Amino acid sequence: MFLISIVGLIFIVSLSRSIYSLWQKREIVAERERLLQTRQNENKELSQKLEYVQSPEFIEKEAREKLNLG
């Protein structure tokens, strides 16, 4: 009976540690997902900015303003 109690206690402690570890990893995954979303938003903004600065309108505007061309 004593041996069964010890084995059961070891099993419960091991299971508790596993559950706690999974809980911590879930929070890490959630944080990484938030970071990924932030980076995706930044990437989208930079892609739009790159598209704009490569447009003929931007190039013409810069030529007029920086080089004093008509």
N, CA, C and O atoms as a Tripos MOL2 file, in Angstrom:
@<TRIPOS>MOLECULE
protein
  280   279    70     0     0
PROTEIN
NO_CHARGES

@<TRIPOS>ATOM
      1 N           0.8280   -1.2020    0.0000 N.3       1 MET1
      2 CA          0.0000    0.0000    0.0000 C.3       1 MET1
      3 C           0.8740    1.2690    0.0000 C.2       1 MET1
      4 O           0.5850    2.2320   -0.7100 O.2       1 MET1
      5 N           1.9300    1.2500    0.7970 N.am      2 PHE2
      6 CA          2.8320    2.3920    0.8810 C.3       2 PHE2
      7 C           3.5180    2.6340   -0.4660 C.2       2 PHE2
      8 O           3.6760    3.7820   -0.8810 O.2       2 PHE2
      9 N           3.9190    1.5780   -1.1370 N.am      3 LEU3
     10 CA          4.5850    1.6830   -2.4380 C.3       3 LEU3
     11 C           3.6430    2.2820   -3.4820 C.2       3 LEU3
     12 O           4.0620    3.0990   -4.3020 O.2       3 LEU3
     13 N           2.3790    1.8780   -3.4520 N.am      4 ILE4
     14 CA          1.3870    2.4150   -4.3880 C.3       4 ILE4
     15 C           1.1920    3.9130   -4.1460 C.2       4 ILE4
     16 O           1.0570    4.6830   -5.0970 O.2       4 ILE4
     17 N           1.1770    4.3220   -2.8920 N.am      5 SER5
     18 CA          1.0280    5.7450   -2.5640 C.3       5 SER5
     19 C           2.2160    6.5480   -3.0760 C.2       5 SER5
     20 O           2.0340    7.6350   -3.6240 O.2       5 SER5
     21 N           3.4290    6.0290   -2.9070 N.am      6 ILE6
     22 CA          4.6320    6.7100   -3.3810 C.3       6 ILE6
     23 C           4.6050    6.8340   -4.9070 C.2       6 ILE6
     24 O           4.8870    7.9010   -5.4510 O.2       6 ILE6
     25 N           4.2660    5.7430   -5.5900 N.am      7 VAL7
     26 CA          4.1940    5.7660   -7.0510 C.3       7 VAL7
     27 C           3.1290    6.7620   -7.5050 C.2       7 VAL7
     28 O           3.3530    7.5180   -8.4500 O.2       7 VAL7
     29 N           1.9900    6.7690   -6.8500 N.am      8 GLY8
     30 CA          0.9200    7.7150   -7.1800 C.3       8 GLY8
     31 C           1.3510    9.1480   -6.9630 C.2       8 GLY8
     32 O           1.0440   10.0190   -7.7760 O.2       8 GLY8
     33 N           2.0550    9.4030   -5.8790 N.am      9 LEU9
     34 CA          2.5450   10.7450   -5.5810 C.3       9 LEU9
     35 C           3.5580   11.1960   -6.6360 C.2       9 LEU9
     36 O           3.5090   12.3370   -7.0970 O.2       9 LEU9
     37 N           4.4560   10.3220   -7.0110 N.am     10 ILE10
     38 CA          5.4280   10.6430   -8.0510 C.3      10 ILE10
     39 C           4.7200   10.9490   -9.3660 C.2      10 ILE10
     40 O           5.0840   11.8910  -10.0700 O.2      10 ILE10
     41 N           3.7110   10.1530   -9.6920 N.am     11 PHE11
     42 CA          2.9350   10.3730  -10.9090 C.3      11 PHE11
     43 C           2.2410   11.7320  -10.8740 C.2      11 PHE11
     44 O           2.2520   12.4570  -11.8690 O.2      11 PHE11
     45 N           1.6470   12.0770   -9.7560 N.am     12 ILE12
     46 CA          0.9350   13.3510   -9.6290 C.3      12 ILE12
     47 C           1.9130   14.5250   -9.7430 C.2      12 ILE12
     48 O           1.6110   15.5130  -10.4130 O.2      12 ILE12
     49 N           3.0690   14.4290   -9.1050 N.am     13 VAL13
     50 CA          4.0690   15.4980   -9.1780 C.3      13 VAL13
     51 C           4.5590   15.6590  -10.6190 C.2      13 VAL13
     52 O           4.6930   16.7770  -11.1160 O.2      13 VAL13
     53 N           4.8230   14.5370  -11.2820 N.am     14 SER14
     54 CA          5.2840   14.5850  -12.6650 C.3      14 SER14
     55 C           4.2280   15.2050  -13.5750 C.2      14 SER14
     56 O           4.5480   16.0360  -14.4240 O.2      14 SER14
     57 N           2.9960   14.8120  -13.4020 N.am     15 LEU15
     58 CA          1.9030   15.3550  -14.1990 C.3      15 LEU15
     59 C           1.7330   16.8490  -13.9370 C.2      15 LEU15
     60 O           1.4930   17.6220  -14.8640 O.2      15 LEU15
     61 N           1.8570   17.2530  -12.6770 N.am     16 SER16
     62 CA          1.7290   18.6730  -12.3340 C.3      16 SER16
     63 C           2.8280   19.5010  -12.9990 C.2      16 SER16
     64 O           2.5720   20.5950  -13.5000 O.2      16 SER16
     65 N           4.0450   18.9750  -12.9990 N.am     17 ARG17
     66 CA          5.1450   19.6880  -13.6570 C.3      17 ARG17
     67 C           4.9020   19.8150  -15.1600 C.2      17 ARG17
     68 O           5.1710   20.8580  -15.7560 O.2      17 ARG17
     69 N           4.4000   18.7590  -15.7550 N.am     18 SER18
     70 CA          4.1200   18.7970  -17.1940 C.3      18 SER18
     71 C           3.0540   19.8300  -17.5140 C.2      18 SER18
     72 O           3.1810   20.5760  -18.4840 O.2      18 SER18
     73 N           2.0160   19.8760  -16.7140 N.am     19 ILE19
     74 CA          0.9370   20.8440  -16.9300 C.3      19 ILE19
     75 C           1.4700   22.2640  -16.7730 C.2      19 ILE19
     76 O           1.1450   23.1390  -17.5760 O.2      19 ILE19
     77 N           2.2780   22.4990  -15.7530 N.am     20 TYR20
     78 CA          2.8490   23.8250  -15.5400 C.3      20 TYR20
     79 C           3.7520   24.2270  -16.7060 C.2      20 TYR20
     80 O           3.7210   25.3720  -17.1570 O.2      20 TYR20
     81 N           4.5460   23.2900  -17.1830 N.am     21 SER21
     82 CA          5.4270   23.5580  -18.3150 C.3      21 SER21
     83 C           4.6160   23.9240  -19.5550 C.2      21 SER21
     84 O           4.9650   24.8660  -20.2670 O.2      21 SER21
     85 N           3.5580   23.2020  -19.8120 N.am     22 LEU22
     86 CA          2.6980   23.5060  -20.9620 C.3      22 LEU22
     87 C           2.0530   24.8790  -20.8120 C.2      22 LEU22
     88 O           1.9280   25.6160  -21.7890 O.2      22 LEU22
     89 N           1.6470   25.2210  -19.6100 N.am     23 TRP23
     90 CA          1.0270   26.5150  -19.3500 C.3      23 TRP23
     91 C           2.0200   27.6360  -19.6530 C.2      23 TRP23
     92 O           1.6520   28.6440  -20.2570 O.2      23 TRP23
     93 N           3.2780   27.4660  -19.2350 N.am     24 GLN24
     94 CA          4.3000   28.4770  -19.5130 C.3      24 GLN24
     95 C           4.5520   28.5820  -21.0160 C.2      24 GLN24
     96 O           4.6800   29.6850  -21.5470 O.2      24 GLN24
     97 N           4.6210   27.4730  -21.6850 N.am     25 LYS25
     98 CA          4.8820   27.4860  -23.1240 C.3      25 LYS25
     99 C           3.7290   28.1220  -23.8840 C.2      25 LYS25
    100 O           3.9440   28.7690  -24.9090 O.2      25 LYS25
    101 N           2.5110   27.9460  -23.3930 N.am     26 ARG26
    102 CA          1.3560   28.5750  -24.0280 C.3      26 ARG26
    103 C           1.4940   30.0940  -23.9860 C.2      26 ARG26
    104 O           1.1600   30.7770  -24.9550 O.2      26 ARG26
    105 N           1.9820   30.6200  -22.8710 N.am     27 GLU27
    106 CA          2.1840   32.0630  -22.7690 C.3      27 GLU27
    107 C           3.2940   32.5320  -23.7090 C.2      27 GLU27
    108 O           3.1970   33.6090  -24.2980 O.2      27 GLU27
    109 N           4.3320   31.7360  -23.8480 N.am     28 ILE28
    110 CA          5.4180   32.0860  -24.7720 C.3      28 ILE28
    111 C           4.8970   32.1260  -26.2000 C.2      28 ILE28
    112 O           5.2320   33.0310  -26.9640 O.2      28 ILE28
    113 N           4.0830   31.1510  -26.5580 N.am     29 VAL29
    114 CA          3.5070   31.1100  -27.9070 C.3      29 VAL29
    115 C           2.6190   32.3300  -28.1370 C.2      29 VAL29
    116 O           2.6690   32.9390  -29.2050 O.2      29 VAL29
    117 N           1.8130   32.6870  -27.1510 N.am     30 ALA30
    118 CA          0.9380   33.8580  -27.2890 C.3      30 ALA30
    119 C           1.7630   35.1290  -27.4900 C.2      30 ALA30
    120 O           1.4080   35.9770  -28.3100 O.2      30 ALA30
    121 N           2.8620   35.2640  -26.7460 N.am     31 GLU31
    122 CA          3.7310   36.4290  -26.8920 C.3      31 GLU31
    123 C           4.3590   36.4600  -28.2800 C.2      31 GLU31
    124 O           4.4430   37.5180  -28.9040 O.2      31 GLU31
    125 N           4.7940   35.3200  -28.7550 N.am     32 ARG32
    126 CA          5.4020   35.2450  -30.0890 C.3      32 ARG32
    127 C           4.3710   35.5640  -31.1790 C.2      32 ARG32
    128 O           4.7080   36.1770  -32.1920 O.2      32 ARG32
    129 N           3.1370   35.1550  -30.9720 N.am     33 GLU33
    130 CA          2.0900   35.4710  -31.9500 C.3      33 GLU33
    131 C           1.8340   36.9710  -31.9980 C.2      33 GLU33
    132 O           1.6220   37.5300  -33.0740 O.2      33 GLU33
    133 N           1.8510   37.6280  -30.8360 N.am     34 ARG34
    134 CA          1.6880   39.0900  -30.8080 C.3      34 ARG34
    135 C           2.8650   39.7660  -31.5100 C.2      34 ARG34
    136 O           2.6790   40.7210  -32.2640 O.2      34 ARG34
    137 N           4.0540   39.2760  -31.2650 N.am     35 LEU35
    138 CA          5.2390   39.8300  -31.9180 C.3      35 LEU35
    139 C           5.1810   39.6180  -33.4290 C.2      35 LEU35
    140 O           5.5360   40.5090  -34.2010 O.2      35 LEU35
    141 N           4.7350   38.4410  -33.8420 N.am     36 LEU36
    142 CA          4.5920   38.1530  -35.2710 C.3      36 LEU36
    143 C           3.6020   39.1120  -35.9130 C.2      36 LEU36
    144 O           3.8560   39.6280  -37.0010 O.2      36 LEU36
    145 N           2.4830   39.3550  -35.2570 N.am     37 GLN37
    146 CA          1.4790   40.2710  -35.7900 C.3      37 GLN37
    147 C           2.0530   41.6770  -35.9350 C.2      37 GLN37
    148 O           1.8070   42.3580  -36.9300 O.2      37 GLN37
    149 N           2.8200   42.1030  -34.9340 N.am     38 THR38
    150 CA          3.4590   43.4200  -34.9890 C.3      38 THR38
    151 C           4.4170   43.5050  -36.1700 C.2      38 THR38
    152 O           4.4120   44.4820  -36.9190 O.2      38 THR38
    153 N           5.2370   42.4730  -36.3280 N.am     39 ARG39
    154 CA          6.2050   42.4620  -37.4260 C.3      39 ARG39
    155 C           5.5070   42.4130  -38.7850 C.2      39 ARG39
    156 O           5.9670   43.0370  -39.7410 O.2      39 ARG39
    157 N           4.4120   41.6820  -38.8730 N.am     40 GLN40
    158 CA          3.6660   41.6310  -40.1350 C.3      40 GLN40
    159 C           3.0800   42.9950  -40.4690 C.2      40 GLN40
    160 O           3.0790   43.4020  -41.6300 O.2      40 GLN40
    161 N           2.5850   43.6990  -39.4640 N.am     41 ASN41
    162 CA          2.0560   45.0500  -39.6970 C.3      41 ASN41
    163 C           3.1640   45.9960  -40.1490 C.2      41 ASN41
    164 O           2.9720   46.7870  -41.0720 O.2      41 ASN41
    165 N           4.3270   45.9120  -39.4960 N.am     42 GLU42
    166 CA          5.4530   46.7470  -39.8990 C.3      42 GLU42
    167 C           5.8790   46.4230  -41.3300 C.2      42 GLU42
    168 O           6.1740   47.3250  -42.1140 O.2      42 GLU42
    169 N           5.9080   45.1470  -41.6620 N.am     43 ASN43
    170 CA          6.2870   44.7220  -43.0020 C.3      43 ASN43
    171 C           5.3110   45.2600  -44.0410 C.2      43 ASN43
    172 O           5.7190   45.7040  -45.1150 O.2      43 ASN43
    173 N           4.0320   45.2200  -43.7210 N.am     44 LYS44
    174 CA          3.0230   45.7330  -44.6400 C.3      44 LYS44
    175 C           3.2060   47.2360  -44.8660 C.2      44 LYS44
    176 O           3.1300   47.7170  -45.9970 O.2      44 LYS44
    177 N           3.4480   47.9660  -43.7810 N.am     45 GLU45
    178 CA          3.6580   49.4100  -43.8980 C.3      45 GLU45
    179 C           4.9010   49.7220  -44.7330 C.2      45 GLU45
    180 O           4.8830   50.6180  -45.5770 O.2      45 GLU45
    181 N           5.9730   48.9790  -44.4910 N.am     46 LEU46
    182 CA          7.2030   49.2150  -45.2480 C.3      46 LEU46
    183 C           7.0360   48.8430  -46.7190 C.2      46 LEU46
    184 O           7.5890   49.5070  -47.5940 O.2      46 LEU46
    185 N           6.2840   47.7980  -46.9890 N.am     47 SER47
    186 CA          6.0240   47.4140  -48.3830 C.3      47 SER47
    187 C           5.2410   48.5040  -49.1020 C.2      47 SER47
    188 O           5.5230   48.8220  -50.2570 O.2      47 SER47
    189 N           4.2570   49.0750  -48.4150 N.am     48 GLN48
    190 CA          3.4740   50.1620  -49.0090 C.3      48 GLN48
    191 C           4.3560   51.3930  -49.2480 C.2      48 GLN48
    192 O           4.2400   52.0630  -50.2740 O.2      48 GLN48
    193 N           5.2400   51.6780  -48.2840 N.am     49 LYS49
    194 CA          6.1340   52.8200  -48.4390 C.3      49 LYS49
    195 C           7.1020   52.5910  -49.6040 C.2      49 LYS49
    196 O           7.3720   53.5070  -50.3800 O.2      49 LYS49
    197 N           7.6190   51.3700  -49.7200 N.am     50 LEU50
    198 CA          8.5170   51.0490  -50.8300 C.3      50 LEU50
    199 C           7.7970   51.2010  -52.1620 C.2      50 LEU50
    200 O           8.3540   51.7410  -53.1180 O.2      50 LEU50
    201 N           6.5750   50.7320  -52.2210 N.am     51 GLU51
    202 CA          5.7830   50.8510  -53.4500 C.3      51 GLU51
    203 C           5.5870   52.3250  -53.8120 C.2      51 GLU51
    204 O           5.6590   52.7020  -54.9820 O.2      51 GLU51
    205 N           5.3390   53.1520  -52.7920 N.am     52 TYR52
    206 CA          5.1330   54.5800  -53.0440 C.3      52 TYR52
    207 C           6.4130   55.2480  -53.5380 C.2      52 TYR52
    208 O           6.3800   56.0170  -54.4990 O.2      52 TYR52
    209 N           7.5580   54.9550  -52.8750 N.am     53 VAL53
    210 CA          8.7870   55.6440  -53.2720 C.3      53 VAL53
    211 C           9.3090   55.1640  -54.6160 C.2      53 VAL53
    212 O          10.1670   55.8180  -55.2090 O.2      53 VAL53
    213 N           8.8160   54.0490  -55.1040 N.am     54 GLN54
    214 CA          9.2030   53.5720  -56.4250 C.3      54 GLN54
    215 C           8.2350   54.0470  -57.5140 C.2      54 GLN54
    216 O           8.4350   53.7670  -58.6960 O.2      54 GLN54
    217 N           7.2000   54.7570  -57.1100 N.am     55 SER55
    218 CA          6.2030   55.2150  -58.0790 C.3      55 SER55
    219 C           6.7220   56.4280  -58.8430 C.2      55 SER55
    220 O           7.5270   57.2020  -58.3260 O.2      55 SER55
    221 N           6.2580   56.5820  -60.0620 N.am     56 PRO56
    222 CA          6.6710   57.7520  -60.8600 C.3      56 PRO56
    223 C           6.2770   59.0710  -60.2000 C.2      56 PRO56
    224 O           6.9940   60.0650  -60.3230 O.2      56 PRO56
    225 N           5.1520   59.0840  -59.5070 N.am     57 GLU57
    226 CA          4.7010   60.3130  -58.8530 C.3      57 GLU57
    227 C           5.7060   60.7610  -57.7880 C.2      57 GLU57
    228 O           6.0350   61.9430  -57.6950 O.2      57 GLU57
    229 N           6.1820   59.8260  -57.0020 N.am     58 PHE58
    230 CA          7.1410   60.1680  -55.9570 C.3      58 PHE58
    231 C           8.4610   60.6370  -56.5750 C.2      58 PHE58
    232 O           9.0410   61.6320  -56.1400 O.2      58 PHE58
    233 N           8.9140   59.9260  -57.5660 N.am     59 ILE59
    234 CA         10.1810   60.2870  -58.2190 C.3      59 ILE59
    235 C          10.0870   61.6900  -58.8130 C.2      59 ILE59
    236 O          11.0230   62.4810  -58.7010 O.2      59 ILE59
    237 N           8.9680   61.9920  -59.4380 N.am     60 GLU60
    238 CA          8.7720   63.3270  -60.0160 C.3      60 GLU60
    239 C           8.7420   64.3930  -58.9190 C.2      60 GLU60
    240 O           9.3540   65.4530  -59.0570 O.2      60 GLU60
    241 N           8.0310   64.1070  -57.8410 N.am     61 LYS61
    242 CA          7.9400   65.0500  -56.7330 C.3      61 LYS61
    243 C           9.3170   65.3100  -56.1330 C.2      61 LYS61
    244 O           9.6630   66.4610  -55.8700 O.2      61 LYS61
    245 N          10.0990   64.2770  -55.9140 N.am     62 GLU62
    246 CA         11.4370   64.4300  -55.3570 C.3      62 GLU62
    247 C          12.3390   65.2170  -56.3020 C.2      62 GLU62
    248 O          13.1270   66.0520  -55.8580 O.2      62 GLU62
    249 N          12.2260   64.9570  -57.5930 N.am     63 ALA63
    250 CA         13.0390   65.6880  -58.5600 C.3      63 ALA63
    251 C          12.7110   67.1700  -58.5060 C.2      63 ALA63
    252 O          13.6080   68.0120  -58.5530 O.2      63 ALA63
    253 N          11.4120   67.4920  -58.4060 N.am     64 ARG64
    254 CA         11.0140   68.8890  -58.3400 C.3      64 ARG64
    255 C          11.5120   69.5490  -57.0630 C.2      64 ARG64
    256 O          12.0490   70.6560  -57.1030 O.2      64 ARG64
    257 N          11.3390   68.8840  -55.9430 N.am     65 GLU65
    258 CA         11.6660   69.4880  -54.6600 C.3      65 GLU65
    259 C          13.1790   69.5130  -54.3760 C.2      65 GLU65
    260 O          13.6970   70.5170  -53.8850 O.2      65 GLU65
    261 N          13.8660   68.4470  -54.6730 N.am     66 LYS66
    262 CA         15.2790   68.3510  -54.2990 C.3      66 LYS66
    263 C          16.2210   68.8890  -55.3710 C.2      66 LYS66
    264 O          17.2820   69.4330  -55.0650 O.2      66 LYS66
    265 N          15.8300   68.7350  -56.5990 N.am     67 LEU67
    266 CA         16.7140   69.1560  -57.6730 C.3      67 LEU67
    267 C          16.2360   70.4370  -58.3750 C.2      67 LEU67
    268 O          16.8540   70.9040  -59.3310 O.2      67 LEU67
    269 N          15.1380   70.9830  -57.8850 N.am     68 ASN68
    270 CA         14.5680   72.1980  -58.4490 C.3      68 ASN68
    271 C          14.2920   72.0630  -59.9350 C.2      68 ASN68
    272 O          14.5280   72.9840  -60.7170 O.2      68 ASN68
    273 N          13.7880   70.8940  -60.3080 N.am     69 LEU69
    274 CA         13.4200   70.6630  -61.7050 C.3      69 LEU69
    275 C          11.9380   70.9520  -61.8870 C.2      69 LEU69
    276 O          11.1500   70.7850  -60.9570 O.2      69 LEU69
    277 N          11.5670   71.3780  -63.0630 N.am     70 GLY70
    278 CA         10.1840   71.7560  -63.3170 C.3      70 GLY70
    279 C           9.3090   70.6790  -63.7820 C.2      70 GLY70
    280 O           8.1240   70.9070  -64.0220 O.2      70 GLY70
@<TRIPOS>BOND
     1     1     2 1
     2     2     3 1
     3     3     4 2
     4     3     5 am
     5     5     6 1
     6     6     7 1
     7     7     8 2
     8     7     9 am
     9     9    10 1
    10    10    11 1
    11    11    12 2
    12    11    13 am
    13    13    14 1
    14    14    15 1
    15    15    16 2
    16    15    17 am
    17    17    18 1
    18    18    19 1
    19    19    20 2
    20    19    21 am
    21    21    22 1
    22    22    23 1
    23    23    24 2
    24    23    25 am
    25    25    26 1
    26    26    27 1
    27    27    28 2
    28    27    29 am
    29    29    30 1
    30    30    31 1
    31    31    32 2
    32    31    33 am
    33    33    34 1
    34    34    35 1
    35    35    36 2
    36    35    37 am
    37    37    38 1
    38    38    39 1
    39    39    40 2
    40    39    41 am
    41    41    42 1
    42    42    43 1
    43    43    44 2
    44    43    45 am
    45    45    46 1
    46    46    47 1
    47    47    48 2
    48    47    49 am
    49    49    50 1
    50    50    51 1
    51    51    52 2
    52    51    53 am
    53    53    54 1
    54    54    55 1
    55    55    56 2
    56    55    57 am
    57    57    58 1
    58    58    59 1
    59    59    60 2
    60    59    61 am
    61    61    62 1
    62    62    63 1
    63    63    64 2
    64    63    65 am
    65    65    66 1
    66    66    67 1
    67    67    68 2
    68    67    69 am
    69    69    70 1
    70    70    71 1
    71    71    72 2
    72    71    73 am
    73    73    74 1
    74    74    75 1
    75    75    76 2
    76    75    77 am
    77    77    78 1
    78    78    79 1
    79    79    80 2
    80    79    81 am
    81    81    82 1
    82    82    83 1
    83    83    84 2
    84    83    85 am
    85    85    86 1
    86    86    87 1
    87    87    88 2
    88    87    89 am
    89    89    90 1
    90    90    91 1
    91    91    92 2
    92    91    93 am
    93    93    94 1
    94    94    95 1
    95    95    96 2
    96    95    97 am
    97    97    98 1
    98    98    99 1
    99    99   100 2
   100    99   101 am
   101   101   102 1
   102   102   103 1
   103   103   104 2
   104   103   105 am
   105   105   106 1
   106   106   107 1
   107   107   108 2
   108   107   109 am
   109   109   110 1
   110   110   111 1
   111   111   112 2
   112   111   113 am
   113   113   114 1
   114   114   115 1
   115   115   116 2
   116   115   117 am
   117   117   118 1
   118   118   119 1
   119   119   120 2
   120   119   121 am
   121   121   122 1
   122   122   123 1
   123   123   124 2
   124   123   125 am
   125   125   126 1
   126   126   127 1
   127   127   128 2
   128   127   129 am
   129   129   130 1
   130   130   131 1
   131   131   132 2
   132   131   133 am
   133   133   134 1
   134   134   135 1
   135   135   136 2
   136   135   137 am
   137   137   138 1
   138   138   139 1
   139   139   140 2
   140   139   141 am
   141   141   142 1
   142   142   143 1
   143   143   144 2
   144   143   145 am
   145   145   146 1
   146   146   147 1
   147   147   148 2
   148   147   149 am
   149   149   150 1
   150   150   151 1
   151   151   152 2
   152   151   153 am
   153   153   154 1
   154   154   155 1
   155   155   156 2
   156   155   157 am
   157   157   158 1
   158   158   159 1
   159   159   160 2
   160   159   161 am
   161   161   162 1
   162   162   163 1
   163   163   164 2
   164   163   165 am
   165   165   166 1
   166   166   167 1
   167   167   168 2
   168   167   169 am
   169   169   170 1
   170   170   171 1
   171   171   172 2
   172   171   173 am
   173   173   174 1
   174   174   175 1
   175   175   176 2
   176   175   177 am
   177   177   178 1
   178   178   179 1
   179   179   180 2
   180   179   181 am
   181   181   182 1
   182   182   183 1
   183   183   184 2
   184   183   185 am
   185   185   186 1
   186   186   187 1
   187   187   188 2
   188   187   189 am
   189   189   190 1
   190   190   191 1
   191   191   192 2
   192   191   193 am
   193   193   194 1
   194   194   195 1
   195   195   196 2
   196   195   197 am
   197   197   198 1
   198   198   199 1
   199   199   200 2
   200   199   201 am
   201   201   202 1
   202   202   203 1
   203   203   204 2
   204   203   205 am
   205   205   206 1
   206   206   207 1
   207   207   208 2
   208   207   209 am
   209   209   210 1
   210   210   211 1
   211   211   212 2
   212   211   213 am
   213   213   214 1
   214   214   215 1
   215   215   216 2
   216   215   217 am
   217   217   218 1
   218   218   219 1
   219   219   220 2
   220   219   221 am
   221   221   222 1
   222   222   223 1
   223   223   224 2
   224   223   225 am
   225   225   226 1
   226   226   227 1
   227   227   228 2
   228   227   229 am
   229   229   230 1
   230   230   231 1
   231   231   232 2
   232   231   233 am
   233   233   234 1
   234   234   235 1
   235   235   236 2
   236   235   237 am
   237   237   238 1
   238   238   239 1
   239   239   240 2
   240   239   241 am
   241   241   242 1
   242   242   243 1
   243   243   244 2
   244   243   245 am
   245   245   246 1
   246   246   247 1
   247   247   248 2
   248   247   249 am
   249   249   250 1
   250   250   251 1
   251   251   252 2
   252   251   253 am
   253   253   254 1
   254   254   255 1
   255   255   256 2
   256   255   257 am
   257   257   258 1
   258   258   259 1
   259   259   260 2
   260   259   261 am
   261   261   262 1
   262   262   263 1
   263   263   264 2
   264   263   265 am
   265   265   266 1
   266   266   267 1
   267   267   268 2
   268   267   269 am
   269   269   270 1
   270   270   271 1
   271   271   272 2
   272   271   273 am
   273   273   274 1
   274   274   275 1
   275   275   276 2
   276   275   277 am
   277   277   278 1
   278   278   279 1
   279   279   280 2
@<TRIPOS>SUBSTRUCTURE
     1 MET1         2 RESIDUE 1 A MET
     2 PHE2         6 RESIDUE 1 A PHE
     3 LEU3        10 RESIDUE 1 A LEU
     4 ILE4        14 RESIDUE 1 A ILE
     5 SER5        18 RESIDUE 1 A SER
     6 ILE6        22 RESIDUE 1 A ILE
     7 VAL7        26 RESIDUE 1 A VAL
     8 GLY8        30 RESIDUE 1 A GLY
     9 LEU9        34 RESIDUE 1 A LEU
    10 ILE10       38 RESIDUE 1 A ILE
    11 PHE11       42 RESIDUE 1 A PHE
    12 ILE12       46 RESIDUE 1 A ILE
    13 VAL13       50 RESIDUE 1 A VAL
    14 SER14       54 RESIDUE 1 A SER
    15 LEU15       58 RESIDUE 1 A LEU
    16 SER16       62 RESIDUE 1 A SER
    17 ARG17       66 RESIDUE 1 A ARG
    18 SER18       70 RESIDUE 1 A SER
    19 ILE19       74 RESIDUE 1 A ILE
    20 TYR20       78 RESIDUE 1 A TYR
    21 SER21       82 RESIDUE 1 A SER
    22 LEU22       86 RESIDUE 1 A LEU
    23 TRP23       90 RESIDUE 1 A TRP
    24 GLN24       94 RESIDUE 1 A GLN
    25 LYS25       98 RESIDUE 1 A LYS
    26 ARG26      102 RESIDUE 1 A ARG
    27 GLU27      106 RESIDUE 1 A GLU
    28 ILE28      110 RESIDUE 1 A ILE
    29 VAL29      114 RESIDUE 1 A VAL
    30 ALA30      118 RESIDUE 1 A ALA
    31 GLU31      122 RESIDUE 1 A GLU
    32 ARG32      126 RESIDUE 1 A ARG
    33 GLU33      130 RESIDUE 1 A GLU
    34 ARG34      134 RESIDUE 1 A ARG
    35 LEU35      138 RESIDUE 1 A LEU
    36 LEU36      142 RESIDUE 1 A LEU
    37 GLN37      146 RESIDUE 1 A GLN
    38 THR38      150 RESIDUE 1 A THR
    39 ARG39      154 RESIDUE 1 A ARG
    40 GLN40      158 RESIDUE 1 A GLN
    41 ASN41      162 RESIDUE 1 A ASN
    42 GLU42      166 RESIDUE 1 A GLU
    43 ASN43      170 RESIDUE 1 A ASN
    44 LYS44      174 RESIDUE 1 A LYS
    45 GLU45      178 RESIDUE 1 A GLU
    46 LEU46      182 RESIDUE 1 A LEU
    47 SER47      186 RESIDUE 1 A SER
    48 GLN48      190 RESIDUE 1 A GLN
    49 LYS49      194 RESIDUE 1 A LYS
    50 LEU50      198 RESIDUE 1 A LEU
    51 GLU51      202 RESIDUE 1 A GLU
    52 TYR52      206 RESIDUE 1 A TYR
    53 VAL53      210 RESIDUE 1 A VAL
    54 GLN54      214 RESIDUE 1 A GLN
    55 SER55      218 RESIDUE 1 A SER
    56 PRO56      222 RESIDUE 1 A PRO
    57 GLU57      226 RESIDUE 1 A GLU
    58 PHE58      230 RESIDUE 1 A PHE
    59 ILE59      234 RESIDUE 1 A ILE
    60 GLU60      238 RESIDUE 1 A GLU
    61 LYS61      242 RESIDUE 1 A LYS
    62 GLU62      246 RESIDUE 1 A GLU
    63 ALA63      250 RESIDUE 1 A ALA
    64 ARG64      254 RESIDUE 1 A ARG
    65 GLU65      258 RESIDUE 1 A GLU
    66 LYS66      262 RESIDUE 1 A LYS
    67 LEU67      266 RESIDUE 1 A LEU
    68 ASN68      270 RESIDUE 1 A ASN
    69 LEU69      274 RESIDUE 1 A LEU
    70 GLY70      278 RESIDUE 1 A GLY
